[in-house]
Amino acid sequence: MKSLGASLLLGATVRDDGVMFRVWAPRCRTLDVVIEGRRPIALARQEDGMFETLVEGLPAGTRYQYRLDGKHYRPDPVSRFQPEGVPSCRICPSWWSWA
């Protein structure tokens, strides 16, 4: 990881154009996001071991998890909400008062 600033962008980050999924997994060859009700989506591997992809049209409350090397399913390690343990849940930051 190049900087602490980059680490703040890990996980499922809501943007105007969709949700950016970013995971640092330098030992993995492949990494997919498995979104409830959809086919797995491959994340692109970067040189520094970061994987990322942008997913459009993902409503708040959607459940997702990661699949490492095509066989190991894991929750998002920086998930902001896991209402039932695994999988993680894509949230809308305005759901909470962050005081």
A tleap script that builds the chain and sets N, CA, C and O, in Angstrom:
source leaprc.protein.ff14SB
mol = sequence {
  NMET LYS SER LEU GLY ALA SER LEU LEU LEU
  GLY ALA THR VAL ARG ASP ASP GLY VAL MET
  PHE ARG VAL TRP ALA PRO ARG CYS ARG THR
  LEU ASP VAL VAL ILE GLU GLY ARG ARG PRO
  ILE ALA LEU ALA ARG GLN GLU ASP GLY MET
  PHE GLU THR LEU VAL GLU GLY LEU PRO ALA
  GLY THR ARG TYR GLN TYR ARG LEU ASP GLY
  LYS HIE TYR ARG PRO ASP PRO VAL SER ARG
  PHE GLN PRO GLU GLY VAL PRO SER CYS ARG
  ILE CYS PRO SER TRP TRP SER TRP CALA
}
set mol.1.N position { 0.856 -1.162 0.000 }
set mol.1.CA position { 0.000 0.000 0.000 }
set mol.1.C position { 0.900 1.222 0.000 }
set mol.1.O position { 1.862 1.291 0.765 }
set mol.2.N position { 0.600 2.154 -0.827 }
set mol.2.CA position { 1.465 3.309 -0.995 }
set mol.2.C position { 1.307 4.360 0.093 }
set mol.2.O position { 2.286 5.004 0.468 }
set mol.3.N position { 0.096 4.548 0.608 }
set mol.3.CA position { -0.087 5.592 1.614 }
set mol.3.C position { -1.325 5.328 2.445 }
set mol.3.O position { -2.209 4.568 2.049 }
set mol.4.N position { -1.375 5.966 3.605 }
set mol.4.CA position { -2.548 5.853 4.457 }
set mol.4.C position { -3.771 6.430 3.747 }
set mol.4.O position { -4.879 5.922 3.919 }
set mol.5.N position { -3.585 7.476 2.958 }
set mol.5.CA position { -4.699 8.068 2.225 }
set mol.5.C position { -5.386 7.059 1.325 }
set mol.5.O position { -6.612 7.056 1.216 }
set mol.6.N position { -4.607 6.201 0.679 }
set mol.6.CA position { -5.189 5.171 -0.186 }
set mol.6.C position { -6.011 4.184 0.617 }
set mol.6.O position { -7.026 3.685 0.130 }
set mol.7.N position { -5.588 3.889 1.851 }
set mol.7.CA position { -6.313 2.909 2.653 }
set mol.7.C position { -7.696 3.400 3.043 }
set mol.7.O position { -8.578 2.592 3.329 }
set mol.8.N position { -7.898 4.703 3.059 }
set mol.8.CA position { -9.214 5.239 3.387 }
set mol.8.C position { -10.220 4.967 2.286 }
set mol.8.O position { -11.422 5.132 2.496 }
set mol.9.N position { -9.758 4.557 1.123 }
set mol.9.CA position { -10.633 4.282 -0.006 }
set mol.9.C position { -10.879 2.787 -0.197 }
set mol.9.O position { -11.386 2.378 -1.241 }
set mol.10.N position { -10.534 1.976 0.783 }
set mol.10.CA position { -10.764 0.540 0.682 }
set mol.10.C position { -12.223 0.207 0.954 }
set mol.10.O position { -12.937 0.977 1.598 }
set mol.11.N position { -12.658 -0.939 0.462 }
set mol.11.CA position { -14.025 -1.385 0.690 }
set mol.11.C position { -14.961 -0.905 -0.394 }
set mol.11.O position { -14.542 -0.649 -1.523 }
set mol.12.N position { -16.234 -0.783 -0.047 }
set mol.12.CA position { -17.275 -0.330 -0.979 }
set mol.12.C position { -17.512 1.153 -0.735 }
set mol.12.O position { -18.119 1.539 0.265 }
set mol.13.N position { -17.029 1.981 -1.655 }
set mol.13.CA position { -17.141 3.422 -1.526 }
set mol.13.C position { -18.184 3.951 -2.505 }
set mol.13.O position { -18.061 3.759 -3.715 }
set mol.14.N position { -19.197 4.611 -1.985 }
set mol.14.CA position { -20.262 5.161 -2.822 }
set mol.14.C position { -19.749 6.416 -3.529 }
set mol.14.O position { -19.212 7.329 -2.902 }
set mol.15.N position { -19.929 6.436 -4.853 }
set mol.15.CA position { -19.558 7.600 -5.666 }
set mol.15.C position { -20.766 7.995 -6.506 }
set mol.15.O position { -21.768 7.280 -6.537 }
set mol.16.N position { -20.670 9.118 -7.176 }
set mol.16.CA position { -21.771 9.571 -8.040 }
set mol.16.C position { -22.033 8.596 -9.186 }
set mol.16.O position { -23.173 8.452 -9.626 }
set mol.17.N position { -20.989 7.927 -9.672 }
set mol.17.CA position { -21.134 7.035 -10.820 }
set mol.17.C position { -21.292 5.561 -10.446 }
set mol.17.O position { -21.293 4.706 -11.332 }
set mol.18.N position { -21.426 5.243 -9.160 }
set mol.18.CA position { -21.614 3.863 -8.731 }
set mol.18.C position { -20.917 3.584 -7.418 }
set mol.18.O position { -20.675 4.496 -6.627 }
set mol.19.N position { -20.598 2.335 -7.190 }
set mol.19.CA position { -19.886 1.917 -5.980 }
set mol.19.C position { -18.536 1.359 -6.401 }
set mol.19.O position { -18.462 0.432 -7.207 }
set mol.20.N position { -17.464 1.930 -5.851 }
set mol.20.CA position { -16.115 1.463 -6.125 }
set mol.20.C position { -15.736 0.439 -5.060 }
set mol.20.O position { -15.740 0.739 -3.866 }
set mol.21.N position { -15.411 -0.769 -5.504 }
set mol.21.CA position { -14.934 -1.821 -4.617 }
set mol.21.C position { -13.418 -1.878 -4.732 }
set mol.21.O position { -12.879 -2.033 -5.828 }
set mol.22.N position { -12.723 -1.751 -3.588 }
set mol.22.CA position { -11.256 -1.798 -3.573 }
set mol.22.C position { -10.812 -2.683 -2.420 }
set mol.22.O position { -11.257 -2.521 -1.284 }
set mol.23.N position { -9.924 -3.624 -2.734 }
set mol.23.CA position { -9.398 -4.565 -1.749 }
set mol.23.C position { -7.903 -4.723 -1.981 }
set mol.23.O position { -7.458 -4.879 -3.118 }
set mol.24.N position { -7.138 -4.683 -0.914 }
set mol.24.CA position { -5.711 -4.960 -1.007 }
set mol.24.C position { -5.507 -6.423 -0.657 }
set mol.24.O position { -5.714 -6.815 0.491 }
set mol.25.N position { -5.108 -7.231 -1.619 }
set mol.25.CA position { -4.928 -8.672 -1.427 }
set mol.25.C position { -3.735 -9.126 -2.263 }
set mol.25.O position { -3.915 -9.797 -3.279 }
set mol.26.N position { -2.522 -8.768 -1.849 }
set mol.26.CA position { -1.342 -9.017 -2.682 }
set mol.26.C position { -1.034 -10.486 -2.939 }
set mol.26.O position { -0.316 -10.791 -3.891 }
set mol.27.N position { -1.549 -11.408 -2.130 }
set mol.27.CA position { -1.272 -12.842 -2.346 }
set mol.27.C position { -2.279 -13.504 -3.287 }
set mol.27.O position { -2.079 -14.646 -3.700 }
set mol.28.N position { -3.355 -12.800 -3.628 }
set mol.28.CA position { -4.387 -13.374 -4.505 }
set mol.28.C position { -4.025 -13.199 -5.973 }
set mol.28.O position { -3.433 -12.196 -6.373 }
set mol.29.N position { -4.392 -14.190 -6.758 }
set mol.29.CA position { -4.262 -14.082 -8.208 }
set mol.29.C position { -5.491 -13.415 -8.808 }
set mol.29.O position { -5.385 -12.590 -9.715 }
set mol.30.N position { -6.688 -13.792 -8.278 }
set mol.30.CA position { -7.940 -13.200 -8.752 }
set mol.30.C position { -8.798 -12.838 -7.555 }
set mol.30.O position { -8.662 -13.418 -6.477 }
set mol.31.N position { -9.678 -11.878 -7.756 }
set mol.31.CA position { -10.603 -11.467 -6.708 }
set mol.31.C position { -11.888 -10.979 -7.377 }
set mol.31.O position { -11.849 -10.141 -8.278 }
set mol.32.N position { -13.020 -11.510 -6.930 }
set mol.32.CA position { -14.327 -11.133 -7.469 }
set mol.32.C position { -15.179 -10.555 -6.353 }
set mol.32.O position { -15.018 -10.917 -5.188 }
set mol.33.N position { -16.087 -9.657 -6.713 }
set mol.33.CA position { -17.122 -9.252 -5.777 }
set mol.33.C position { -18.369 -10.049 -6.168 }
set mol.33.O position { -18.774 -10.060 -7.330 }
set mol.34.N position { -18.961 -10.708 -5.185 }
set mol.34.CA position { -20.159 -11.519 -5.407 }
set mol.34.C position { -21.318 -10.758 -4.776 }
set mol.34.O position { -21.448 -10.691 -3.553 }
set mol.35.N position { -22.148 -10.191 -5.628 }
set mol.35.CA position { -23.265 -9.350 -5.207 }
set mol.35.C position { -24.542 -10.174 -5.259 }
set mol.35.O position { -24.822 -10.850 -6.249 }
set mol.36.N position { -25.298 -10.109 -4.196 }
set mol.36.CA position { -26.552 -10.864 -4.082 }
set mol.36.C position { -27.414 -10.652 -5.329 }
set mol.36.O position { -27.717 -9.517 -5.695 }
set mol.37.N position { -27.807 -11.752 -5.976 }
set mol.37.CA position { -28.687 -11.688 -7.133 }
set mol.37.C position { -27.993 -11.395 -8.453 }
set mol.37.O position { -28.662 -11.223 -9.471 }
set mol.38.N position { -26.657 -11.335 -8.458 }
set mol.38.CA position { -25.908 -11.055 -9.687 }
set mol.38.C position { -24.794 -12.075 -9.859 }
set mol.38.O position { -24.444 -12.801 -8.929 }
set mol.39.N position { -24.248 -12.115 -11.059 }
set mol.39.CA position { -23.076 -12.951 -11.321 }
set mol.39.C position { -21.852 -12.282 -10.697 }
set mol.39.O position { -21.824 -11.058 -10.573 }
set mol.40.N position { -20.841 -13.059 -10.304 }
set mol.40.CA position { -19.612 -12.470 -9.763 }
set mol.40.C position { -18.968 -11.511 -10.764 }
set mol.40.O position { -19.017 -11.728 -11.975 }
set mol.41.N position { -18.372 -10.461 -10.239 }
set mol.41.CA position { -17.710 -9.449 -11.057 }
set mol.41.C position { -16.236 -9.427 -10.672 }
set mol.41.O position { -15.897 -9.257 -9.501 }
set mol.42.N position { -15.362 -9.599 -11.662 }
set mol.42.CA position { -13.923 -9.594 -11.408 }
set mol.42.C position { -13.434 -8.188 -11.105 }
set mol.42.O position { -13.843 -7.223 -11.749 }
set mol.43.N position { -12.556 -8.085 -10.120 }
set mol.43.CA position { -11.874 -6.836 -9.822 }
set mol.43.C position { -10.541 -6.858 -10.556 }
set mol.43.O position { -9.886 -7.897 -10.636 }
set mol.44.N position { -10.147 -5.720 -11.086 }
set mol.44.CA position { -8.884 -5.613 -11.818 }
set mol.44.C position { -7.729 -5.519 -10.828 }
set mol.44.O position { -7.774 -4.735 -9.880 }
set mol.45.N position { -6.694 -6.326 -11.057 }
set mol.45.CA position { -5.522 -6.332 -10.173 }
set mol.45.C position { -4.549 -5.240 -10.600 }
set mol.45.O position { -4.235 -5.103 -11.782 }
set mol.46.N position { -4.075 -4.464 -9.624 }
set mol.46.CA position { -3.077 -3.429 -9.852 }
set mol.46.C position { -1.697 -3.978 -9.459 }
set mol.46.O position { -1.607 -5.016 -8.804 }
set mol.47.N position { -0.647 -3.295 -9.851 }
set mol.47.CA position { 0.721 -3.740 -9.565 }
set mol.47.C position { 1.009 -3.889 -8.078 }
set mol.47.O position { 1.781 -4.763 -7.686 }
set mol.48.N position { 0.404 -3.053 -7.246 }
set mol.48.CA position { 0.698 -3.043 -5.811 }
set mol.48.C position { -0.150 -4.025 -5.002 }
set mol.48.O position { -0.133 -3.986 -3.772 }
set mol.49.N position { -0.897 -4.909 -5.683 }
set mol.49.CA position { -1.720 -5.891 -4.988 }
set mol.49.C position { -3.125 -5.406 -4.688 }
set mol.49.O position { -3.901 -6.112 -4.044 }
set mol.50.N position { -3.461 -4.218 -5.145 }
set mol.50.CA position { -4.802 -3.673 -4.980 }
set mol.50.C position { -5.681 -4.213 -6.106 }
set mol.50.O position { -5.244 -4.315 -7.253 }
set mol.51.N position { -6.917 -4.557 -5.769 }
set mol.51.CA position { -7.919 -4.961 -6.749 }
set mol.51.C position { -9.040 -3.942 -6.697 }
set mol.51.O position { -9.383 -3.449 -5.623 }
set mol.52.N position { -9.626 -3.617 -7.868 }
set mol.52.CA position { -10.719 -2.642 -7.852 }
set mol.52.C position { -11.625 -2.793 -9.061 }
set mol.52.O position { -11.222 -3.265 -10.124 }
set mol.53.N position { -12.876 -2.368 -8.853 }
set mol.53.CA position { -13.844 -2.288 -9.945 }
set mol.53.C position { -14.960 -1.340 -9.529 }
set mol.53.O position { -15.221 -1.156 -8.340 }
set mol.54.N position { -15.606 -0.749 -10.504 }
set mol.54.CA position { -16.754 0.134 -10.275 }
set mol.54.C position { -18.015 -0.604 -10.706 }
set mol.54.O position { -18.074 -1.159 -11.803 }
set mol.55.N position { -19.027 -0.607 -9.833 }
set mol.55.CA position { -20.305 -1.251 -10.142 }
set mol.55.C position { -21.383 -0.177 -10.118 }
set mol.55.O position { -21.557 0.514 -9.114 }
set mol.56.N position { -22.101 -0.041 -11.216 }
set mol.56.CA position { -23.184 0.942 -11.316 }
set mol.56.C position { -24.495 0.322 -10.857 }
set mol.56.O position { -24.662 -0.897 -10.897 }
set mol.57.N position { -25.426 1.171 -10.421 }
set mol.57.CA position { -26.783 0.731 -10.116 }
set mol.57.C position { -26.888 -0.223 -8.948 }
set mol.57.O position { -27.675 -1.169 -8.990 }
set mol.58.N position { -26.115 0.006 -7.914 }
set mol.58.CA position { -26.124 -0.878 -6.748 }
set mol.58.C position { -26.841 -0.165 -5.604 }
set mol.58.O position { -26.265 0.727 -4.982 }
set mol.59.N position { -28.086 -0.539 -5.317 }
set mol.59.CA position { -28.849 0.172 -4.295 }
set mol.59.C position { -28.332 -0.084 -2.881 }
set mol.59.O position { -27.743 -1.128 -2.601 }
set mol.60.N position { -28.559 0.873 -2.007 }
set mol.60.CA position { -28.214 0.715 -0.597 }
set mol.60.C position { -28.944 -0.502 -0.054 }
set mol.60.O position { -30.098 -0.750 -0.403 }
set mol.61.N position { -28.270 -1.255 0.799 }
set mol.61.CA position { -28.851 -2.456 1.380 }
set mol.61.C position { -28.482 -3.738 0.658 }
set mol.61.O position { -28.790 -4.825 1.146 }
set mol.62.N position { -27.828 -3.638 -0.495 }
set mol.62.CA position { -27.422 -4.810 -1.258 }
set mol.62.C position { -26.326 -5.566 -0.514 }
set mol.62.O position { -25.374 -4.956 -0.028 }
set mol.63.N position { -26.453 -6.885 -0.424 }
set mol.63.CA position { -25.456 -7.732 0.237 }
set mol.63.C position { -24.386 -8.143 -0.774 }
set mol.63.O position { -24.677 -8.366 -1.950 }
set mol.64.N position { -23.152 -8.238 -0.297 }
set mol.64.CA position { -22.044 -8.654 -1.162 }
set mol.64.C position { -20.951 -9.315 -0.319 }
set mol.64.O position { -20.900 -9.150 0.900 }
set mol.65.N position { -20.083 -10.064 -0.993 }
set mol.65.CA position { -18.896 -10.637 -0.375 }
set mol.65.C position { -17.840 -10.782 -1.454 }
set mol.65.O position { -18.117 -10.615 -2.641 }
set mol.66.N position { -16.629 -11.093 -1.025 }
set mol.66.CA position { -15.539 -11.268 -1.976 }
set mol.66.C position { -15.222 -12.748 -2.152 }
set mol.66.O position { -15.375 -13.545 -1.226 }
set mol.67.N position { -14.777 -13.102 -3.358 }
set mol.67.CA position { -14.325 -14.464 -3.652 }
set mol.67.C position { -12.857 -14.368 -4.060 }
set mol.67.O position { -12.516 -13.727 -5.053 }
set mol.68.N position { -12.010 -15.004 -3.292 }
set mol.68.CA position { -10.572 -14.967 -3.523 }
set mol.68.C position { -10.132 -16.203 -4.291 }
set mol.68.O position { -10.453 -17.329 -3.911 }
set mol.69.N position { -9.402 -15.984 -5.364 }
set mol.69.CA position { -8.871 -17.066 -6.194 }
set mol.69.C position { -9.934 -18.085 -6.608 }
set mol.69.O position { -9.641 -19.271 -6.759 }
set mol.70.N position { -11.162 -17.614 -6.788 }
set mol.70.CA position { -12.233 -18.450 -7.310 }
set mol.70.C position { -12.837 -19.443 -6.340 }
set mol.70.O position { -13.719 -20.209 -6.730 }
set mol.71.N position { -12.386 -19.462 -5.057 }
set mol.71.CA position { -12.919 -20.483 -4.168 }
set mol.71.C position { -13.143 -20.068 -2.719 }
set mol.71.O position { -13.972 -20.677 -2.042 }
set mol.72.N position { -12.452 -19.074 -2.226 }
set mol.72.CA position { -12.587 -18.675 -0.821 }
set mol.72.C position { -13.483 -17.442 -0.715 }
set mol.72.O position { -13.154 -16.385 -1.252 }
set mol.73.N position { -14.615 -17.578 -0.021 }
set mol.73.CA position { -15.554 -16.472 0.148 }
set mol.73.C position { -15.266 -15.771 1.466 }
set mol.73.O position { -15.129 -16.415 2.506 }
set mol.74.N position { -15.176 -14.436 1.414 }
set mol.74.CA position { -14.855 -13.653 2.601 }
set mol.74.C position { -15.701 -12.381 2.632 }
set mol.74.O position { -16.078 -11.856 1.584 }
set mol.75.N position { -16.000 -11.883 3.846 }
set mol.75.CA position { -16.669 -10.585 3.941 }
set mol.75.C position { -15.680 -9.480 3.584 }
set mol.75.O position { -14.473 -9.711 3.510 }
set mol.76.N position { -16.189 -8.314 3.371 }
set mol.76.CA position { -15.348 -7.142 3.131 }
set mol.76.C position { -14.602 -6.829 4.427 }
set mol.76.O position { -15.250 -6.576 5.443 }
set mol.77.N position { -13.263 -6.836 4.433 }
set mol.77.CA position { -12.528 -6.598 5.675 }
set mol.77.C position { -12.708 -5.194 6.249 }
set mol.77.O position { -12.395 -4.968 7.418 }
set mol.78.N position { -13.199 -4.257 5.460 }
set mol.78.CA position { -13.466 -2.905 5.973 }
set mol.78.C position { -14.950 -2.546 5.834 }
set mol.78.O position { -15.311 -1.376 5.707 }
set mol.79.N position { -15.791 -3.569 5.862 }
set mol.79.CA position { -17.225 -3.360 5.741 }
set mol.79.C position { -17.728 -2.389 6.807 }
set mol.79.O position { -17.304 -2.442 7.962 }
set mol.80.N position { -18.615 -1.525 6.412 }
set mol.80.CA position { -19.206 -0.568 7.343 }
set mol.80.C position { -20.470 -1.111 8.004 }
set mol.80.O position { -20.985 -0.522 8.955 }
set mol.81.N position { -20.972 -2.253 7.485 }
set mol.81.CA position { -22.210 -2.811 8.024 }
set mol.81.C position { -22.315 -4.281 7.644 }
set mol.81.O position { -22.251 -4.623 6.464 }
set mol.82.N position { -22.475 -5.145 8.630 }
set mol.82.CA position { -22.696 -6.569 8.404 }
set mol.82.C position { -23.846 -6.993 9.310 }
set mol.82.O position { -23.615 -7.539 10.388 }
set mol.83.N position { -25.078 -6.748 8.884 }
set mol.83.CA position { -26.231 -6.964 9.751 }
set mol.83.C position { -26.435 -8.411 10.188 }
set mol.83.O position { -27.022 -8.657 11.242 }
set mol.84.N position { -25.961 -9.369 9.397 }
set mol.84.CA position { -26.123 -10.779 9.732 }
set mol.84.C position { -24.783 -11.501 9.749 }
set mol.84.O position { -24.736 -12.710 9.522 }
set mol.85.N position { -23.712 -10.797 10.009 }
set mol.85.CA position { -22.382 -11.399 9.975 }
set mol.85.C position { -21.804 -11.319 8.584 }
set mol.85.O position { -21.212 -10.305 8.214 }
set mol.86.N position { -21.966 -12.379 7.805 }
set mol.86.CA position { -21.536 -12.394 6.408 }
set mol.86.C position { -22.782 -12.630 5.584 }
set mol.86.O position { -23.577 -13.477 5.989 }
set mol.87.N position { -23.023 -11.993 4.513 }
set mol.87.CA position { -22.149 -11.086 3.797 }
set mol.87.C position { -22.213 -9.665 4.338 }
set mol.87.O position { -22.950 -9.358 5.275 }
set mol.88.N position { -21.404 -8.805 3.704 }
set mol.88.CA position { -21.410 -7.387 4.032 }
set mol.88.C position { -22.617 -6.726 3.379 }
set mol.88.O position { -23.300 -7.342 2.561 }
set mol.89.N position { -22.876 -5.487 3.734 }
set mol.89.CA position { -24.028 -4.759 3.200 }
set mol.89.C position { -23.591 -3.396 2.718 }
set mol.89.O position { -22.940 -2.653 3.452 }
set mol.90.N position { -23.943 -3.061 1.490 }
set mol.90.CA position { -23.658 -1.741 0.926 }
set mol.90.C position { -24.577 -0.758 1.617 }
set mol.90.O position { -25.798 -0.900 1.554 }
set mol.91.N position { -23.999 0.252 2.286 }
set mol.91.CA position { -24.812 1.212 3.026 }
set mol.91.C position { -24.912 2.542 2.308 }
set mol.91.O position { -24.183 2.815 1.354 }
set mol.92.N position { -25.812 3.343 2.778 }
set mol.92.CA position { -25.917 4.733 2.371 }
set mol.92.C position { -25.421 5.532 3.574 }
set mol.92.O position { -26.054 5.485 4.628 }
set mol.93.N position { -24.318 6.261 3.456 }
set mol.93.CA position { -23.766 6.965 4.610 }
set mol.93.C position { -24.756 7.870 5.340 }
set mol.93.O position { -24.571 8.154 6.523 }
set mol.94.N position { -25.787 8.320 4.664 }
set mol.94.CA position { -26.755 9.211 5.316 }
set mol.94.C position { -27.690 8.462 6.265 }
set mol.94.O position { -28.504 9.086 6.946 }
set mol.95.N position { -27.583 7.118 6.317 }
set mol.95.CA position { -28.400 6.344 7.244 }
set mol.95.C position { -28.088 6.667 8.695 }
set mol.95.O position { -28.954 6.536 9.559 }
set mol.96.N position { -26.858 7.089 8.971 }
set mol.96.CA position { -26.424 7.331 10.351 }
set mol.96.C position { -25.968 8.765 10.554 }
set mol.96.O position { -25.550 9.449 9.619 }
set mol.97.N position { -26.060 9.193 11.793 }
set mol.97.CA position { -25.469 10.470 12.190 }
set mol.97.C position { -24.052 10.129 12.655 }
set mol.97.O position { -23.877 9.399 13.631 }
set mol.98.N position { -23.064 10.646 11.972 }
set mol.98.CA position { -21.656 10.295 12.245 }
set mol.98.C position { -21.022 11.251 13.230 }
set mol.98.O position { -19.856 11.611 13.072 }
set mol.99.N position { -21.758 11.670 14.241 }
set mol.99.CA position { -21.243 12.639 15.218 }
set mol.99.C position { -20.163 12.063 16.075 }
set mol.99.O position { -19.630 12.754 16.943 }
savepdb mol mol.pdb
quit
